[in-house]
């Protein structure tokens, strides 16, 4: 078999067998990575550009073919594991980190609807779009998500409250809600709240209890005069009746 000589600008370019083999493998893959097909191309290129005076022995070829077989098995196993891992993410909430050609990063979060498998690669369907498993950044645990949502609900309601001193009876529902959420949390869920959101909780609850008590007392005071007036009228009416009966008896 003849050896081809590379020519550039009308001149022969001196190339070693190693450089020719490397160039052939790079053409086969389009990059510097060595996959299953590239390994086979590399082996063919080595046979093509070998020194005819010192050819590669059959033992070396057998050893290289054995290495090729091991590589193929490892890649098949890797693809199977990737598909299994991707399938386990169906229904889970994940965070994908995407990098564009300019190096800018964007994130996509959502539930995995299904898994597509194309050309030995697993793709996750999120919101109707397919994303490569290579872009997977975070997988959220259900317990974590529940705690996060509960803490977010607590903090959103808390942030709508005024300062403790400016609290009014109109804020009663908000105070009761954050107290209810906090009491329903376990220790893990409460760890999502910072001290800023828990230290004043007792102050808010105590202040609201005082406001509610004051409002109830004020309401009772407003009703008291009406009750007293009715009693007076009854007493007057009784006295009048007694007086009338006395006059009739004298007659």
Secondary structure, DSSP 8 states (H G I E B T S, - for coil): ------EETTEE----HHHHHHHHHHHHHSSS---HHHHHHHHHHHHHTS-TTS---HHHHHHHHHHHHHHHHHHHHHHHHHHHHHHTTTT-EEEEEEE-TTS-EEEEEEEEEEEEEETTEEEEEETTEEEEGGGEEEEE-HHHHHHHHHHHHHHHHHTTS--GGG--GGGHHHHHHHHHHHHH--HHHHTTS-GGGTTTHHHHHHHHHHHHHHHHHHHHHHHHHHHHHHHHHHHHHHHHHHHHHHHHHH-
